Amino acid sequence: MMKILTATGMFFLGGMMFTACGSEGTNGQEQTAEKEVYQCPMDCEDGKTYDHEGQCPLCEMDLKKIDA
Ligand SMILES: [Zn+2]
């Protein structure tokens, strides 16, 4: 009887962990897919990107929207 209870508890905990990990992964993918990325057209910050429109702090050109 104790073995059955232990096995049920392990299964329950395992399911909780699996569900948590699964939801985190899904949320991360959705955020990445919807995220807009902006980058200096001259790339003077070595690939640095921004998540909003603006100007490059180095050359002051308008940031260009790019595909992630
Ligand atoms: Zn720049």
N, CA, C, O and the ligand as a Tripos MOL2 file, in Angstrom:
@<TRIPOS>MOLECULE
protein
  273   271    69     0     0
PROTEIN
NO_CHARGES

@<TRIPOS>ATOM
      1 N           0.8360   -1.2140    0.0000 N.3       1 MET1
      2 CA          0.0000    0.0000    0.0000 C.3       1 MET1
      3 C           0.8620    1.2530    0.0000 C.2       1 MET1
      4 O           0.5960    2.2090   -0.7280 O.2       1 MET1
      5 N           1.9120    1.2310    0.8380 N.am      2 MET2
      6 CA          2.7980    2.4030    0.8800 C.3       2 MET2
      7 C           3.4770    2.6200   -0.4670 C.2       2 MET2
      8 O           3.6890    3.7540   -0.8940 O.2       2 MET2
      9 N           3.8090    1.5300   -1.1190 N.am      3 LYS3
     10 CA          4.4640    1.6660   -2.4210 C.3       3 LYS3
     11 C           3.5380    2.3730   -3.4160 C.2       3 LYS3
     12 O           3.9830    3.2080   -4.2040 O.2       3 LYS3
     13 N           2.2820    2.0390   -3.3710 N.am      4 ILE4
     14 CA          1.3300    2.6640   -4.3050 C.3       4 ILE4
     15 C           1.2170    4.1650   -4.0160 C.2       4 ILE4
     16 O           1.2060    4.9780   -4.9400 O.2       4 ILE4
     17 N           1.1340    4.5250   -2.7430 N.am      5 LEU5
     18 CA          1.0360    5.9380   -2.3810 C.3       5 LEU5
     19 C           2.2890    6.6950   -2.8280 C.2       5 LEU5
     20 O           2.2010    7.7980   -3.3670 O.2       5 LEU5
     21 N           3.4530    6.0870   -2.5990 N.am      6 THR6
     22 CA          4.7030    6.7450   -2.9930 C.3       6 THR6
     23 C           4.7500    6.9260   -4.5030 C.2       6 THR6
     24 O           5.1200    7.9910   -4.9970 O.2       6 THR6
     25 N           4.3750    5.8870   -5.2320 N.am      7 ALA7
     26 CA          4.4050    5.9740   -6.6870 C.3       7 ALA7
     27 C           3.4410    7.0560   -7.1810 C.2       7 ALA7
     28 O           3.7550    7.8030   -8.1070 O.2       7 ALA7
     29 N           2.2680    7.1290   -6.5520 N.am      8 THR8
     30 CA          1.2980    8.1560   -6.9550 C.3       8 THR8
     31 C           1.8460    9.5510   -6.6810 C.2       8 THR8
     32 O           1.6790   10.4580   -7.4980 O.2       8 THR8
     33 N           2.5050    9.7270   -5.5250 N.am      9 GLY9
     34 CA          3.0750   11.0210   -5.1850 C.3       9 GLY9
     35 C           4.1720   11.4160   -6.1650 C.2       9 GLY9
     36 O           4.2310   12.5660   -6.6000 O.2       9 GLY9
     37 N           5.0340   10.4790   -6.5110 N.am     10 MET10
     38 CA          6.1060   10.7620   -7.4620 C.3      10 MET10
     39 C           5.5170   11.1660   -8.8070 C.2      10 MET10
     40 O           5.9780   12.1140   -9.4420 O.2      10 MET10
     41 N           4.4920   10.4300   -9.2300 N.am     11 PHE11
     42 CA          3.8750   10.7250  -10.5190 C.3      11 PHE11
     43 C           3.2620   12.1240  -10.5110 C.2      11 PHE11
     44 O           3.3640   12.8700  -11.4850 O.2      11 PHE11
     45 N           2.6210   12.4630   -9.3820 N.am     12 PHE12
     46 CA          1.9800   13.7760   -9.2750 C.3      12 PHE12
     47 C           3.0210   14.8880   -9.3390 C.2      12 PHE12
     48 O           2.8650   15.8580  -10.0800 O.2      12 PHE12
     49 N           4.0970   14.7330   -8.5440 N.am     13 LEU13
     50 CA          5.1540   15.7500   -8.5430 C.3      13 LEU13
     51 C           5.7920   15.8620   -9.9300 C.2      13 LEU13
     52 O           6.0560   16.9600  -10.4200 O.2      13 LEU13
     53 N           6.0330   14.7110  -10.5480 N.am     14 GLY14
     54 CA          6.6270   14.7160  -11.8840 C.3      14 GLY14
     55 C           5.7390   15.4490  -12.8710 C.2      14 GLY14
     56 O           6.2250   16.2070  -13.7110 O.2      14 GLY14
     57 N           4.4500   15.2240  -12.7710 N.am     15 GLY15
     58 CA          3.5250   15.8960  -13.6790 C.3      15 GLY15
     59 C           3.5330   17.3970  -13.4630 C.2      15 GLY15
     60 O           3.4660   18.1640  -14.4220 O.2      15 GLY15
     61 N           3.6170   17.8250  -12.2000 N.am     16 MET16
     62 CA          3.6550   19.2610  -11.9020 C.3      16 MET16
     63 C           4.8850   19.9080  -12.5220 C.2      16 MET16
     64 O           4.7960   20.9740  -13.1320 O.2      16 MET16
     65 N           6.0430   19.2530  -12.3610 N.am     17 MET17
     66 CA          7.2800   19.8060  -12.8970 C.3      17 MET17
     67 C           7.2190   19.8520  -14.4190 C.2      17 MET17
     68 O           7.6310   20.8360  -15.0350 O.2      17 MET17
     69 N           6.7100   18.7960  -15.0140 N.am     18 PHE18
     70 CA          6.6400   18.7440  -16.4740 C.3      18 PHE18
     71 C           5.7210   19.8500  -16.9910 C.2      18 PHE18
     72 O           6.0330   20.5080  -17.9840 O.2      18 PHE18
     73 N           4.5910   20.0510  -16.3170 N.am     19 THR19
     74 CA          3.6520   21.0930  -16.7420 C.3      19 THR19
     75 C           4.2880   22.4770  -16.6360 C.2      19 THR19
     76 O           4.1360   23.3090  -17.5300 O.2      19 THR19
     77 N           5.0090   22.7180  -15.5220 N.am     20 ALA20
     78 CA          5.6420   24.0290  -15.3280 C.3      20 ALA20
     79 C           6.6660   24.2920  -16.4230 C.2      20 ALA20
     80 O           6.6980   25.3760  -17.0040 O.2      20 ALA20
     81 N           7.5000   23.2970  -16.7000 N.am     21 CYS21
     82 CA          8.5310   23.4680  -17.7180 C.3      21 CYS21
     83 C           7.8800   23.6940  -19.0830 C.2      21 CYS21
     84 O           8.3330   24.5360  -19.8590 O.2      21 CYS21
     85 N           6.8250   22.9470  -19.3710 N.am     22 GLY22
     86 CA          6.1800   23.0700  -20.6730 C.3      22 GLY22
     87 C           5.5950   24.4510  -20.8790 C.2      22 GLY22
     88 O           5.7240   25.0210  -21.9630 O.2      22 GLY22
     89 N           4.9490   25.0020  -19.8530 N.am     23 SER23
     90 CA          4.3320   26.3140  -20.0200 C.3      23 SER23
     91 C           5.4000   27.3870  -20.1800 C.2      23 SER23
     92 O           5.2160   28.3290  -20.9500 O.2      23 SER23
     93 N           6.5110   27.2600  -19.4650 N.am     24 GLU24
     94 CA          7.5850   28.2530  -19.5960 C.3      24 GLU24
     95 C           8.1330   28.2530  -21.0170 C.2      24 GLU24
     96 O           8.3580   29.3100  -21.6070 O.2      24 GLU24
     97 N           8.3410   27.0740  -21.5520 N.am     25 GLY25
     98 CA          8.8770   26.9940  -22.9060 C.3      25 GLY25
     99 C           7.9300   27.6170  -23.9150 C.2      25 GLY25
    100 O           8.3710   28.3210  -24.8230 O.2      25 GLY25
    101 N           6.6360   27.3680  -23.7680 N.am     26 THR26
    102 CA          5.6670   27.9210  -24.7030 C.3      26 THR26
    103 C           5.6440   29.4430  -24.6170 C.2      26 THR26
    104 O           5.6110   30.1250  -25.6420 O.2      26 THR26
    105 N           5.6610   29.9770  -23.3920 N.am     27 ASN27
    106 CA          5.6300   31.4260  -23.2400 C.3      27 ASN27
    107 C           6.8670   32.0630  -23.8660 C.2      27 ASN27
    108 O           6.7630   33.0920  -24.5330 O.2      27 ASN27
    109 N           8.0260   31.4650  -23.6580 N.am     28 GLY28
    110 CA          9.2510   32.0200  -24.2110 C.3      28 GLY28
    111 C           9.1970   32.0760  -25.7260 C.2      28 GLY28
    112 O           9.6180   33.0640  -26.3270 O.2      28 GLY28
    113 N           8.6830   31.0260  -26.3470 N.am     29 GLN29
    114 CA          8.6080   31.0050  -27.8040 C.3      29 GLN29
    115 C           7.6520   32.0850  -28.2980 C.2      29 GLN29
    116 O           7.9350   32.7530  -29.2930 O.2      29 GLN29
    117 N           6.5290   32.2620  -27.6160 N.am     30 GLU30
    118 CA          5.5580   33.2650  -28.0490 C.3      30 GLU30
    119 C           6.1580   34.6670  -27.9460 C.2      30 GLU30
    120 O           5.9770   35.4910  -28.8430 O.2      30 GLU30
    121 N           6.8710   34.9350  -26.8500 N.am     31 GLN31
    122 CA          7.4620   36.2560  -26.6810 C.3      31 GLN31
    123 C           8.5010   36.5200  -27.7680 C.2      31 GLN31
    124 O           8.5770   37.6250  -28.3040 O.2      31 GLN31
    125 N           9.2900   35.5150  -28.0880 N.am     32 THR32
    126 CA         10.3120   35.6880  -29.1170 C.3      32 THR32
    127 C           9.6670   35.9460  -30.4710 C.2      32 THR32
    128 O          10.1460   36.7720  -31.2490 O.2      32 THR32
    129 N           8.5820   35.2390  -30.7480 N.am     33 ALA33
    130 CA          7.9410   35.3600  -32.0530 C.3      33 ALA33
    131 C           7.2990   36.7350  -32.2190 C.2      33 ALA33
    132 O           7.3190   37.3040  -33.3110 O.2      33 ALA33
    133 N           6.7320   37.2690  -31.1380 N.am     34 GLU34
    134 CA          6.0170   38.5420  -31.2420 C.3      34 GLU34
    135 C           6.9450   39.7430  -31.0670 C.2      34 GLU34
    136 O           6.5550   40.8700  -31.3680 O.2      34 GLU34
    137 N           8.1470   39.5200  -30.5920 N.am     35 LYS35
    138 CA          9.0470   40.6180  -30.2530 C.3      35 LYS35
    139 C           9.5440   41.3320  -31.5130 C.2      35 LYS35
    140 O           9.9530   40.7000  -32.4870 O.2      35 LYS35
    141 N           9.4970   42.6510  -31.4660 N.am     36 GLU36
    142 CA         10.0790   43.4410  -32.5430 C.3      36 GLU36
    143 C          11.5070   43.8020  -32.1620 C.2      36 GLU36
    144 O          11.7820   44.1760  -31.0210 O.2      36 GLU36
    145 N          12.3940   43.6890  -33.1100 N.am     37 VAL37
    146 CA         13.8100   43.9250  -32.8310 C.3      37 VAL37
    147 C          14.3160   45.0470  -33.7230 C.2      37 VAL37
    148 O          14.0750   45.0570  -34.9310 O.2      37 VAL37
    149 N          15.0080   45.9700  -33.1230 N.am     38 TYR38
    150 CA         15.5680   47.1060  -33.8570 C.3      38 TYR38
    151 C          17.0810   47.1140  -33.6920 C.2      38 TYR38
    152 O          17.6200   46.7490  -32.6470 O.2      38 TYR38
    153 N          17.7390   47.5400  -34.7490 N.am     39 GLN39
    154 CA         19.1970   47.5340  -34.7250 C.3      39 GLN39
    155 C          19.7180   48.7080  -35.5410 C.2      39 GLN39
    156 O          19.0870   49.1360  -36.5080 O.2      39 GLN39
    157 N          20.8580   49.2160  -35.1490 N.am     40 CYS40
    158 CA         21.4800   50.2910  -35.9120 C.3      40 CYS40
    159 C          21.7820   49.8140  -37.3280 C.2      40 CYS40
    160 O          22.3710   48.7460  -37.4950 O.2      40 CYS40
    161 N          21.3950   50.5740  -38.3570 N.am     41 PRO41
    162 CA         21.6590   50.1540  -39.7300 C.3      41 PRO41
    163 C          23.1500   50.0560  -40.0350 C.2      41 PRO41
    164 O          23.5440   49.3560  -40.9680 O.2      41 PRO41
    165 N          23.9660   50.7380  -39.2740 N.am     42 MET42
    166 CA         25.4190   50.6610  -39.4680 C.3      42 MET42
    167 C          26.0370   49.5510  -38.6190 C.2      42 MET42
    168 O          27.2190   49.2380  -38.7650 O.2      42 MET42
    169 N          25.2330   48.9560  -37.7300 N.am     43 ASP43
    170 CA         25.6840   47.8700  -36.8570 C.3      43 ASP43
    171 C          26.9440   48.2760  -36.0820 C.2      43 ASP43
    172 O          27.8900   47.4960  -35.9740 O.2      43 ASP43
    173 N          26.9490   49.4840  -35.5520 N.am     44 CYS44
    174 CA         28.1660   49.9610  -34.8720 C.3      44 CYS44
    175 C          28.2270   49.5160  -33.4180 C.2      44 CYS44
    176 O          29.1670   49.8770  -32.7100 O.2      44 CYS44
    177 N          27.2580   48.7460  -32.9570 N.am     45 GLU45
    178 CA         27.3570   48.1900  -31.6060 C.3      45 GLU45
    179 C          27.5120   46.6760  -31.6590 C.2      45 GLU45
    180 O          27.1420   45.9670  -30.7230 O.2      45 GLU45
    181 N          28.0560   46.2020  -32.7470 N.am     46 ASP46
    182 CA         28.4190   44.7900  -32.8870 C.3      46 ASP46
    183 C          27.2370   43.8580  -32.6290 C.2      46 ASP46
    184 O          27.3210   42.9310  -31.8230 O.2      46 ASP46
    185 N          26.1480   44.1200  -33.3200 N.am     47 GLY47
    186 CA         25.0090   43.2190  -33.2370 C.3      47 GLY47
    187 C          24.0440   43.5000  -32.1180 C.2      47 GLY47
    188 O          23.0780   42.7560  -31.9530 O.2      47 GLY47
    189 N          24.2630   44.5530  -31.3330 N.am     48 LYS48
    190 CA         23.3460   44.8740  -30.2460 C.3      48 LYS48
    191 C          21.9860   45.2600  -30.8210 C.2      48 LYS48
    192 O          21.9030   45.9880  -31.8100 O.2      48 LYS48
    193 N          20.9230   44.7640  -30.1910 N.am     49 THR49
    194 CA         19.5760   45.0480  -30.6760 C.3      49 THR49
    195 C          18.7550   45.7150  -29.5820 C.2      49 THR49
    196 O          19.0810   45.6380  -28.3970 O.2      49 THR49
    197 N          17.6970   46.3610  -30.0020 N.am     50 TYR50
    198 CA         16.7870   47.0400  -29.0740 C.3      50 TYR50
    199 C          15.3850   46.5070  -29.3200 C.2      50 TYR50
    200 O          15.0680   46.0620  -30.4230 O.2      50 TYR50
    201 N          14.5370   46.5530  -28.2790 N.am     51 ASP51
    202 CA         13.1620   46.0810  -28.4330 C.3      51 ASP51
    203 C          12.2120   47.2570  -28.6290 C.2      51 ASP51
    204 O          11.0050   47.1140  -28.4370 O.2      51 ASP51
    205 N          12.7380   48.4060  -29.0060 N.am     52 HIS52
    206 CA         11.8920   49.5790  -29.2240 C.3      52 HIS52
    207 C          12.5600   50.4650  -30.2710 C.2      52 HIS52
    208 O          13.7630   50.3710  -30.5150 O.2      52 HIS52
    209 N          11.7480   51.3280  -30.8840 N.am     53 GLU53
    210 CA         12.2950   52.2560  -31.8550 C.3      53 GLU53
    211 C          13.1550   53.3040  -31.1570 C.2      53 GLU53
    212 O          12.9870   53.5660  -29.9660 O.2      53 GLU53
    213 N          14.0720   53.8960  -31.9050 N.am     54 GLY54
    214 CA         14.9180   54.9040  -31.3000 C.3      54 GLY54
    215 C          16.0680   55.2350  -32.2230 C.2      54 GLY54
    216 O          16.0090   55.0050  -33.4300 O.2      54 GLY54
    217 N          17.1150   55.7800  -31.6310 N.am     55 GLN55
    218 CA         18.2930   56.1470  -32.3960 C.3      55 GLN55
    219 C          19.5200   55.4740  -31.8060 C.2      55 GLN55
    220 O          19.6030   55.2480  -30.5990 O.2      55 GLN55
    221 N          20.4520   55.1620  -32.6590 N.am     56 CYS56
    222 CA         21.7120   54.5820  -32.2080 C.3      56 CYS56
    223 C          22.4630   55.6040  -31.3630 C.2      56 CYS56
    224 O          22.6390   56.7400  -31.8030 O.2      56 CYS56
    225 N          22.9130   55.2340  -30.1560 N.am     57 PRO57
    226 CA         23.6280   56.1800  -29.2940 C.3      57 PRO57
    227 C          24.9990   56.5660  -29.8400 C.2      57 PRO57
    228 O          25.5810   57.5550  -29.3950 O.2      57 PRO57
    229 N          25.5130   55.8180  -30.7790 N.am     58 LEU58
    230 CA         26.8560   56.1030  -31.3060 C.3      58 LEU58
    231 C          26.7950   56.9790  -32.5540 C.2      58 LEU58
    232 O          27.4370   58.0280  -32.6040 O.2      58 LEU58
    233 N          26.0260   56.5580  -33.5680 N.am     59 CYS59
    234 CA         25.9930   57.3250  -34.8110 C.3      59 CYS59
    235 C          24.7050   58.1370  -34.9430 C.2      59 CYS59
    236 O          24.5700   58.9340  -35.8710 O.2      59 CYS59
    237 N          23.7480   57.9390  -34.0100 N.am     60 GLU60
    238 CA         22.5010   58.7010  -33.9580 C.3      60 GLU60
    239 C          21.6200   58.5160  -35.1830 C.2      60 GLU60
    240 O          20.7630   59.3540  -35.4640 O.2      60 GLU60
    241 N          21.8230   57.4340  -35.9080 N.am     61 MET61
    242 CA         20.9050   57.1060  -36.9920 C.3      61 MET61
    243 C          19.6840   56.4050  -36.4070 C.2      61 MET61
    244 O          19.7620   55.7960  -35.3400 O.2      61 MET61
    245 N          18.5540   56.4940  -37.1110 N.am     62 ASP62
    246 CA         17.3430   55.8050  -36.6570 C.3      62 ASP62
    247 C          17.5660   54.3020  -36.6790 C.2      62 ASP62
    248 O          18.1090   53.7540  -37.6380 O.2      62 ASP62
    249 N          17.1410   53.6500  -35.6120 N.am     63 LEU63
    250 CA         17.2590   52.1930  -35.5590 C.3      63 LEU63
    251 C          16.3560   51.5750  -36.6130 C.2      63 LEU63
    252 O          15.2650   52.0740  -36.8900 O.2      63 LEU63
    253 N          16.8270   50.4870  -37.1910 N.am     64 LYS64
    254 CA         16.1080   49.8110  -38.2640 C.3      64 LYS64
    255 C          15.4840   48.5410  -37.7220 C.2      64 LYS64
    256 O          16.1410   47.7730  -37.0200 O.2      64 LYS64
    257 N          14.2080   48.3140  -38.0470 N.am     65 LYS65
    258 CA         13.5290   47.0910  -37.6030 C.3      65 LYS65
    259 C          14.0490   45.9040  -38.4080 C.2      65 LYS65
    260 O          14.1320   45.9550  -39.6350 O.2      65 LYS65
    261 N          14.3930   44.8520  -37.7030 N.am     66 ILE66
    262 CA         14.9100   43.6630  -38.3760 C.3      66 ILE66
    263 C          14.1030   42.4470  -37.9700 C.2      66 ILE66
    264 O          13.3890   42.4620  -36.9670 O.2      66 ILE66
    265 N          14.2270   41.3910  -38.7640 N.am     67 ASP67
    266 CA         13.5790   40.1250  -38.4270 C.3      67 ASP67
    267 C          14.4400   39.3540  -37.4570 C.2      67 ASP67
    268 O          15.6350   39.1700  -37.6890 O.2      67 ASP67
    269 N          13.8310   38.8930  -36.3490 N.am     68 ALA68
    270 CA         14.5930   38.1620  -35.3320 C.3      68 ALA68
    271 C          15.1160   36.8480  -35.9040 C.2      68 ALA68
    272 O          15.7830   36.0900  -35.1990 O.2      68 ALA68
    273 ZN         25.0170   53.2790  -35.0930 Zn       69 ZN69
@<TRIPOS>BOND
     1     1     2 1
     2     2     3 1
     3     3     4 2
     4     3     5 am
     5     5     6 1
     6     6     7 1
     7     7     8 2
     8     7     9 am
     9     9    10 1
    10    10    11 1
    11    11    12 2
    12    11    13 am
    13    13    14 1
    14    14    15 1
    15    15    16 2
    16    15    17 am
    17    17    18 1
    18    18    19 1
    19    19    20 2
    20    19    21 am
    21    21    22 1
    22    22    23 1
    23    23    24 2
    24    23    25 am
    25    25    26 1
    26    26    27 1
    27    27    28 2
    28    27    29 am
    29    29    30 1
    30    30    31 1
    31    31    32 2
    32    31    33 am
    33    33    34 1
    34    34    35 1
    35    35    36 2
    36    35    37 am
    37    37    38 1
    38    38    39 1
    39    39    40 2
    40    39    41 am
    41    41    42 1
    42    42    43 1
    43    43    44 2
    44    43    45 am
    45    45    46 1
    46    46    47 1
    47    47    48 2
    48    47    49 am
    49    49    50 1
    50    50    51 1
    51    51    52 2
    52    51    53 am
    53    53    54 1
    54    54    55 1
    55    55    56 2
    56    55    57 am
    57    57    58 1
    58    58    59 1
    59    59    60 2
    60    59    61 am
    61    61    62 1
    62    62    63 1
    63    63    64 2
    64    63    65 am
    65    65    66 1
    66    66    67 1
    67    67    68 2
    68    67    69 am
    69    69    70 1
    70    70    71 1
    71    71    72 2
    72    71    73 am
    73    73    74 1
    74    74    75 1
    75    75    76 2
    76    75    77 am
    77    77    78 1
    78    78    79 1
    79    79    80 2
    80    79    81 am
    81    81    82 1
    82    82    83 1
    83    83    84 2
    84    83    85 am
    85    85    86 1
    86    86    87 1
    87    87    88 2
    88    87    89 am
    89    89    90 1
    90    90    91 1
    91    91    92 2
    92    91    93 am
    93    93    94 1
    94    94    95 1
    95    95    96 2
    96    95    97 am
    97    97    98 1
    98    98    99 1
    99    99   100 2
   100    99   101 am
   101   101   102 1
   102   102   103 1
   103   103   104 2
   104   103   105 am
   105   105   106 1
   106   106   107 1
   107   107   108 2
   108   107   109 am
   109   109   110 1
   110   110   111 1
   111   111   112 2
   112   111   113 am
   113   113   114 1
   114   114   115 1
   115   115   116 2
   116   115   117 am
   117   117   118 1
   118   118   119 1
   119   119   120 2
   120   119   121 am
   121   121   122 1
   122   122   123 1
   123   123   124 2
   124   123   125 am
   125   125   126 1
   126   126   127 1
   127   127   128 2
   128   127   129 am
   129   129   130 1
   130   130   131 1
   131   131   132 2
   132   131   133 am
   133   133   134 1
   134   134   135 1
   135   135   136 2
   136   135   137 am
   137   137   138 1
   138   138   139 1
   139   139   140 2
   140   139   141 am
   141   141   142 1
   142   142   143 1
   143   143   144 2
   144   143   145 am
   145   145   146 1
   146   146   147 1
   147   147   148 2
   148   147   149 am
   149   149   150 1
   150   150   151 1
   151   151   152 2
   152   151   153 am
   153   153   154 1
   154   154   155 1
   155   155   156 2
   156   155   157 am
   157   157   158 1
   158   158   159 1
   159   159   160 2
   160   159   161 am
   161   161   162 1
   162   162   163 1
   163   163   164 2
   164   163   165 am
   165   165   166 1
   166   166   167 1
   167   167   168 2
   168   167   169 am
   169   169   170 1
   170   170   171 1
   171   171   172 2
   172   171   173 am
   173   173   174 1
   174   174   175 1
   175   175   176 2
   176   175   177 am
   177   177   178 1
   178   178   179 1
   179   179   180 2
   180   179   181 am
   181   181   182 1
   182   182   183 1
   183   183   184 2
   184   183   185 am
   185   185   186 1
   186   186   187 1
   187   187   188 2
   188   187   189 am
   189   189   190 1
   190   190   191 1
   191   191   192 2
   192   191   193 am
   193   193   194 1
   194   194   195 1
   195   195   196 2
   196   195   197 am
   197   197   198 1
   198   198   199 1
   199   199   200 2
   200   199   201 am
   201   201   202 1
   202   202   203 1
   203   203   204 2
   204   203   205 am
   205   205   206 1
   206   206   207 1
   207   207   208 2
   208   207   209 am
   209   209   210 1
   210   210   211 1
   211   211   212 2
   212   211   213 am
   213   213   214 1
   214   214   215 1
   215   215   216 2
   216   215   217 am
   217   217   218 1
   218   218   219 1
   219   219   220 2
   220   219   221 am
   221   221   222 1
   222   222   223 1
   223   223   224 2
   224   223   225 am
   225   225   226 1
   226   226   227 1
   227   227   228 2
   228   227   229 am
   229   229   230 1
   230   230   231 1
   231   231   232 2
   232   231   233 am
   233   233   234 1
   234   234   235 1
   235   235   236 2
   236   235   237 am
   237   237   238 1
   238   238   239 1
   239   239   240 2
   240   239   241 am
   241   241   242 1
   242   242   243 1
   243   243   244 2
   244   243   245 am
   245   245   246 1
   246   246   247 1
   247   247   248 2
   248   247   249 am
   249   249   250 1
   250   250   251 1
   251   251   252 2
   252   251   253 am
   253   253   254 1
   254   254   255 1
   255   255   256 2
   256   255   257 am
   257   257   258 1
   258   258   259 1
   259   259   260 2
   260   259   261 am
   261   261   262 1
   262   262   263 1
   263   263   264 2
   264   263   265 am
   265   265   266 1
   266   266   267 1
   267   267   268 2
   268   267   269 am
   269   269   270 1
   270   270   271 1
   271   271   272 2
@<TRIPOS>SUBSTRUCTURE
     1 MET1         2 RESIDUE 1 A MET
     2 MET2         6 RESIDUE 1 A MET
     3 LYS3        10 RESIDUE 1 A LYS
     4 ILE4        14 RESIDUE 1 A ILE
     5 LEU5        18 RESIDUE 1 A LEU
     6 THR6        22 RESIDUE 1 A THR
     7 ALA7        26 RESIDUE 1 A ALA
     8 THR8        30 RESIDUE 1 A THR
     9 GLY9        34 RESIDUE 1 A GLY
    10 MET10       38 RESIDUE 1 A MET
    11 PHE11       42 RESIDUE 1 A PHE
    12 PHE12       46 RESIDUE 1 A PHE
    13 LEU13       50 RESIDUE 1 A LEU
    14 GLY14       54 RESIDUE 1 A GLY
    15 GLY15       58 RESIDUE 1 A GLY
    16 MET16       62 RESIDUE 1 A MET
    17 MET17       66 RESIDUE 1 A MET
    18 PHE18       70 RESIDUE 1 A PHE
    19 THR19       74 RESIDUE 1 A THR
    20 ALA20       78 RESIDUE 1 A ALA
    21 CYS21       82 RESIDUE 1 A CYS
    22 GLY22       86 RESIDUE 1 A GLY
    23 SER23       90 RESIDUE 1 A SER
    24 GLU24       94 RESIDUE 1 A GLU
    25 GLY25       98 RESIDUE 1 A GLY
    26 THR26      102 RESIDUE 1 A THR
    27 ASN27      106 RESIDUE 1 A ASN
    28 GLY28      110 RESIDUE 1 A GLY
    29 GLN29      114 RESIDUE 1 A GLN
    30 GLU30      118 RESIDUE 1 A GLU
    31 GLN31      122 RESIDUE 1 A GLN
    32 THR32      126 RESIDUE 1 A THR
    33 ALA33      130 RESIDUE 1 A ALA
    34 GLU34      134 RESIDUE 1 A GLU
    35 LYS35      138 RESIDUE 1 A LYS
    36 GLU36      142 RESIDUE 1 A GLU
    37 VAL37      146 RESIDUE 1 A VAL
    38 TYR38      150 RESIDUE 1 A TYR
    39 GLN39      154 RESIDUE 1 A GLN
    40 CYS40      158 RESIDUE 1 A CYS
    41 PRO41      162 RESIDUE 1 A PRO
    42 MET42      166 RESIDUE 1 A MET
    43 ASP43      170 RESIDUE 1 A ASP
    44 CYS44      174 RESIDUE 1 A CYS
    45 GLU45      178 RESIDUE 1 A GLU
    46 ASP46      182 RESIDUE 1 A ASP
    47 GLY47      186 RESIDUE 1 A GLY
    48 LYS48      190 RESIDUE 1 A LYS
    49 THR49      194 RESIDUE 1 A THR
    50 TYR50      198 RESIDUE 1 A TYR
    51 ASP51      202 RESIDUE 1 A ASP
    52 HIS52      206 RESIDUE 1 A HIS
    53 GLU53      210 RESIDUE 1 A GLU
    54 GLY54      214 RESIDUE 1 A GLY
    55 GLN55      218 RESIDUE 1 A GLN
    56 CYS56      222 RESIDUE 1 A CYS
    57 PRO57      226 RESIDUE 1 A PRO
    58 LEU58      230 RESIDUE 1 A LEU
    59 CYS59      234 RESIDUE 1 A CYS
    60 GLU60      238 RESIDUE 1 A GLU
    61 MET61      242 RESIDUE 1 A MET
    62 ASP62      246 RESIDUE 1 A ASP
    63 LEU63      250 RESIDUE 1 A LEU
    64 LYS64      254 RESIDUE 1 A LYS
    65 LYS65      258 RESIDUE 1 A LYS
    66 ILE66      262 RESIDUE 1 A ILE
    67 ASP67      266 RESIDUE 1 A ASP
    68 ALA68      270 RESIDUE 1 A ALA
    69 ZN69       273 GROUP 0 **** ****
